[in-house]
Amino acid sequence: MKKVRITQVRSAINRPNRQKLTLLALGLKKLHNPREHEATPQILGMIEKVKHLLKVEQI
């Protein structure tokens, strides 16, 4: 299965709590700290909800 590397590039300050919890569920706690995940439909859906805060790369 394909992998994606996601990096948080914008702050979660002043964002709705739901978006903050989505970032935590993706394992993103700090800015510019990349995480790799399998590209499952669940992960891609979470990325879609907070894509304005992320940089996404296909691996």
Secondary structure, 3 states (H helix, E strand, C coil): CCEEEEEECCCCCCCCHHHHHHHHHCCCCCCCCCEEEECCHHHHHHHHHCHHHEEEEEC
